[in-house]
Amino acid sequence: MIARIILGLILLTPLPAYSDDGRIKDLIAALRIEKEFSAFIPRWADEVAEKVQNNFAPKTSQEVHDIFRQEITRTLPEILNVSEQILTKAYSADEVEQLVAFYQTSPGQKTLQPWIGPAVRLELTPDETQIVSTFRETPLGQKDERITQCLKAQLAAASMGAMLTAHLRSEALLKNDISKSDLLLSATANFKDENPCP
């Protein structure tokens, strides 16, 4: 009787979120999240600095550019943290292994859409189409489509928030308003108690 109660409690206990940071980072790499945001962030910093450089006289345009680039570049870890939190909550260890294996293949890479910007359609060979169709028909493939859409929305929101925070921090530093800068340093996304992509 006691054994049944213990077994029942074990079966009713929710499984802890998957937490192998190495494999989650492998999945983030396979999904090209870091690669894409790493390329986007410096371009965005340069564009913003160029647009606002005249607002901070007597600072030189180089000083404005350097501060904006420094602060905006600091947003990448925040974006990767959001990715890691969502993927850790969404997938089991076995699912992460399967997804890493799928997205490291040529057909898996061709199914990826940009995280930033418009969709791109890459042509699949008939064999690749079959591989993708077979994967998408599995429960994991269907779950992956749902989680990917949610992750894209969460990353867009997180990156906008992080970029806005970086922009405000840059302005505070350029205007020597340290109190505002210190306050903004603590703005981060955190999904510890919720799963934003159920």
C-alpha positions as CSV (number, residue, x, y, z in Angstrom):
1,M,0.0,0.0,0.0
2,I,2.8,2.5,0.9
3,A,4.6,1.5,-2.2
4,R,1.5,2.4,-4.3
5,I,1.2,5.8,-2.6
6,I,4.9,6.6,-3.1
7,L,4.6,5.5,-6.8
8,G,1.5,7.6,-7.2
9,L,3.3,10.7,-5.7
10,I,6.2,10.2,-8.0
11,L,4.0,9.9,-11.0
12,L,2.1,13.0,-10.0
13,T,5.2,15.1,-9.4
14,P,5.9,17.4,-12.4
15,L,9.1,16.7,-14.1
16,P,11.8,19.4,-13.6
17,A,12.6,21.5,-16.6
18,Y,15.4,20.2,-18.7
19,S,18.7,22.0,-17.7
20,D,21.6,20.7,-19.7
21,D,23.0,24.1,-20.6
22,G,25.4,22.6,-23.1
23,R,22.8,20.9,-25.2
24,I,20.4,23.9,-25.0
25,K,23.3,26.0,-26.2
26,D,23.8,23.5,-29.0
27,L,20.1,23.9,-29.9
28,I,20.4,27.7,-29.9
29,A,23.4,27.4,-32.2
30,A,21.6,25.0,-34.5
31,L,18.6,27.4,-34.6
32,R,21.1,30.2,-35.5
33,I,19.7,32.5,-32.9
34,E,23.0,33.8,-31.6
35,K,24.5,34.1,-35.1
36,E,21.6,36.1,-36.4
37,F,21.3,38.5,-33.4
38,S,25.1,38.9,-33.3
39,A,25.1,40.2,-36.9
40,F,22.0,42.4,-36.3
41,I,22.9,44.1,-33.1
42,P,26.0,46.0,-34.2
43,R,24.2,47.2,-37.4
44,W,21.3,48.4,-35.3
45,A,23.7,50.2,-32.9
46,D,25.4,52.0,-35.8
47,E,22.1,53.1,-37.3
48,V,20.8,54.4,-34.0
49,A,24.0,56.2,-33.1
50,E,24.0,57.9,-36.6
51,K,20.4,59.1,-36.2
52,V,20.9,60.6,-32.7
53,Q,24.5,61.8,-32.7
54,N,23.4,65.5,-33.1
55,N,21.3,65.3,-29.9
56,F,24.3,65.0,-27.6
57,A,26.5,68.1,-28.3
58,P,29.2,68.7,-27.2
59,K,29.9,64.9,-27.4
60,T,31.6,63.9,-30.7
61,S,29.9,61.6,-33.1
62,Q,32.5,59.0,-32.2
63,E,31.8,59.2,-28.5
64,V,28.0,58.9,-29.2
65,H,28.7,55.9,-31.5
66,D,31.0,54.2,-29.0
67,I,28.5,54.5,-26.1
68,F,25.5,53.3,-28.2
69,R,27.5,50.4,-29.6
70,Q,28.8,49.4,-26.1
71,E,25.3,49.5,-24.6
72,I,23.4,47.9,-27.4
73,T,26.0,45.1,-27.8
74,R,25.2,44.3,-24.1
75,T,21.7,43.2,-25.2
76,L,22.9,39.9,-26.8
77,P,23.3,38.0,-23.6
78,E,19.7,39.1,-22.6
79,I,18.3,37.7,-25.9
80,L,20.2,34.5,-25.5
81,N,19.0,34.2,-21.9
82,V,15.4,34.5,-23.1
83,S,16.1,31.8,-25.7
84,E,17.6,29.5,-23.1
85,Q,14.8,29.9,-20.6
86,I,12.1,29.2,-23.1
87,L,13.8,26.2,-24.7
88,T,14.7,24.8,-21.3
89,K,11.1,25.0,-20.2
90,A,9.6,23.7,-23.5
91,Y,11.7,20.6,-24.2
92,S,12.8,17.4,-22.5
93,A,16.4,16.2,-22.7
94,D,15.4,13.6,-25.4
95,E,13.5,16.3,-27.4
96,V,16.5,18.6,-27.3
97,E,18.7,15.8,-28.6
98,Q,16.3,15.1,-31.5
99,L,15.9,18.8,-32.3
100,V,19.7,19.4,-32.4
101,A,20.1,16.3,-34.6
102,F,17.3,17.6,-37.0
103,Y,18.4,21.2,-37.2
104,Q,22.0,20.2,-37.8
105,T,20.9,18.6,-41.1
106,S,20.6,20.4,-44.4
107,P,16.8,20.0,-44.5
108,G,16.6,21.2,-40.9
109,Q,18.6,24.3,-41.7
110,K,16.5,25.0,-44.8
111,T,13.3,25.0,-42.7
112,L,14.6,27.8,-40.4
113,Q,13.1,31.2,-40.9
114,P,15.0,34.4,-39.9
115,W,14.4,35.5,-36.3
116,I,14.6,39.1,-37.5
117,G,13.1,40.2,-40.8
118,P,10.9,38.7,-43.5
119,A,10.5,35.0,-44.2
120,V,12.7,33.4,-46.7
121,R,11.7,30.3,-48.7
122,L,14.5,27.9,-49.5
123,E,13.9,25.1,-52.0
124,L,14.0,21.6,-50.7
125,T,14.9,18.6,-52.8
126,P,12.2,15.8,-52.9
127,D,14.3,13.8,-50.4
128,E,14.6,16.8,-48.1
129,T,10.9,17.5,-48.4
130,Q,10.2,13.9,-47.3
131,I,12.5,14.2,-44.3
132,V,10.9,17.5,-43.2
133,S,7.4,16.2,-43.7
134,T,8.1,13.1,-41.7
135,F,9.5,15.2,-38.9
136,R,6.7,17.7,-38.9
137,E,4.1,14.9,-38.6
138,T,5.6,13.7,-35.3
139,P,4.4,15.1,-32.0
140,L,7.8,16.7,-31.5
141,G,7.6,18.3,-35.0
142,Q,4.2,19.7,-34.3
143,K,5.3,20.9,-30.8
144,D,8.4,22.5,-32.4
145,E,6.4,24.5,-34.9
146,R,4.3,25.9,-32.0
147,I,7.3,26.6,-29.8
148,T,9.2,28.2,-32.7
149,Q,6.3,30.7,-33.3
150,C,6.1,31.5,-29.7
151,L,9.9,31.8,-29.4
152,K,10.0,34.2,-32.3
153,A,7.4,36.4,-30.7
154,Q,9.2,36.3,-27.3
155,L,12.5,37.1,-28.9
156,A,11.1,40.0,-30.8
157,A,9.6,41.4,-27.6
158,A,12.7,40.7,-25.6
159,S,15.0,42.3,-28.2
160,M,12.8,45.4,-28.5
161,G,12.8,45.7,-24.7
162,A,16.5,45.2,-24.4
163,M,17.2,47.6,-27.2
164,L,15.0,50.3,-25.7
165,T,16.7,49.8,-22.4
166,A,20.1,50.0,-24.0
167,H,19.0,53.2,-25.8
168,L,17.9,54.8,-22.6
169,R,21.1,53.7,-20.8
170,S,23.1,55.2,-23.6
171,E,21.2,58.5,-23.4
172,A,21.7,58.5,-19.6
173,L,25.5,57.9,-20.0
174,L,25.8,60.6,-22.6
175,K,23.9,63.1,-20.4
176,N,25.8,62.0,-17.3
177,D,22.5,61.0,-15.6
178,I,24.0,58.1,-13.7
179,S,20.9,57.5,-11.5
180,K,18.8,56.7,-14.5
181,S,21.6,54.5,-15.9
182,D,21.8,52.5,-12.7
183,L,18.1,52.0,-12.6
184,L,18.0,50.7,-16.1
185,L,20.7,48.2,-15.6
186,S,18.3,45.9,-13.7
187,A,15.7,45.6,-16.6
188,T,15.8,41.9,-17.7
189,A,13.4,39.3,-18.9
190,N,12.8,36.4,-16.5
191,F,10.5,33.4,-17.0
192,K,11.4,31.5,-13.8
193,D,7.9,31.0,-12.6
194,E,6.0,30.7,-15.9
195,N,6.3,29.1,-19.3
196,P,5.7,31.7,-21.9
197,C,5.4,29.0,-24.6
198,P,3.2,26.3,-23.2
